[in-house]
Amino acid sequence: MITILYAYRNREINRVKRSLDSLACQTKQNFNVIFVDYGSKKEMASEIKELVKHYSFCKYHYLFTAFQPWNKSKAFNYILKNLDSEYCFTADVDMIFHPEFTLVLEEKCSPDKATYFQVGYMADEENKKESVNYDDYNIKFLSTEEATGMTLFPVQLLKNIHGFDEFFHFWGAEDTEIHNRIKKAGCELEFYNQKVLMLHQWHKNYRNRETVNLNTELQISRIVELNHRHLVHNSENEINNVNSEKWGEMISDSEFNELENWGTDLILNNKVEVIEHFLFVELPQFQQGILSVCFVEDDFNKSLKYKVKKRLGKKVPKYYSLKEINDKLLLHIISFYHQFPYTYKVSNDLKSISFKIKKVSI
């Protein structure tokens, strides 16, 4: 049996339905699907859970990561660590599969080989078509060997190298990085392009959604470039096991609720020395329990007196913008603290950032 893994958050239901419908039409029903909802909003999660119920081959898992950055590696690893299938295919909710796709998957199963597949990318207008056959969709362009996401893996090999690298938050590089490591572990890698067996439904990519200003959608400026640098670092240093023994472990529902119900312990302003002391002293020195912090702009920072004194060249405090605090704090979290239970929120009015973390011994 092949397990197809989906990682999902807050995508429109019709997109997912088209993908699952294409699996329901497979000529070879030799698979099961595990659908990992990585912290969708309550209303969306309820909708998608109800949809998944209509597919007998599909099992739904909800992770309590609504107030954490997107991390496809963690979503997959959560399932992979205890998966008892021999093979898995890392899918995307945007994919529409050819009716013979899982037949080819079965033919490609090998304990010493991973196979990744060429993808046909569709234009936006193709998403609007209703109830069409696979061959009726038009392909705008084809992926090359550089696109590494849609891969059939031997599961034990992934377990041996502790799964996908969990440093990769937001978007980019985790698929290529794991290809590099399985090759170093002695696994053959094949690019299948004899026939286009899956189509990618159009959507705006992460780069196009990235903003230079603070946003309620969690972002870090230039994260794509940072992720690429991490990919190069792992490759140049021939790193094999990138994660700790805690790989694949997630914040639980009880931990999530505990953090949600915890009040604010500290209110910190945006002075440079305040933020740097928190990041480099207070946060690492806090060892046990829950720490809850709210970051706000200092009143003086917004005053006319501050603006006048600054314009006149007089001495005034140095401040970080909330966007700069956001980028620095999120970078610290994904680098050093992502294995702890935590929540991170930007207020709807963009005037504050709240961060809660439960520290326990790792």
Secondary structure as UniProt FT lines:
FT   STRAND          2..8
FT   HELIX           13..24
FT   STRAND          31..38
FT   HELIX           42..52
FT   TURN            53..54
FT   TURN            56..57
FT   STRAND          58..63
FT   TURN            66..67
FT   HELIX           72..80
FT   TURN            81..82
FT   STRAND          87..90
FT   TURN            93..94
FT   STRAND          95..97
FT   TURN            99..100
FT   HELIX           101..108
FT   TURN            111..112
FT   STRAND          113..117
FT   STRAND          120..121
FT   HELIX           124..128
FT   HELIX           134..136
FT   STRAND          141..142
FT   TURN            145..146
FT   STRAND          151..154
FT   HELIX           155..160
FT   TURN            161..162
FT   TURN            166..167
FT   HELIX           174..184
FT   TURN            185..186
FT   STRAND          188..192
FT   STRAND          198..200
FT   HELIX           206..209
FT   TURN            221..222
FT   HELIX           223..236
FT   TURN            237..238
FT   TURN            245..248
FT   HELIX           253..260
FT   STRAND          266..268
FT   HELIX           272..277
FT   HELIX           278..282
FT   HELIX           283..285
FT   STRAND          289..296
FT   HELIX           299..302
FT   HELIX           304..311
FT   TURN            312..313
FT   HELIX           322..332
FT   HELIX           333..337
FT   TURN            338..339
FT   STRAND          342..346
FT   TURN            348..349
FT   STRAND          352..359
//
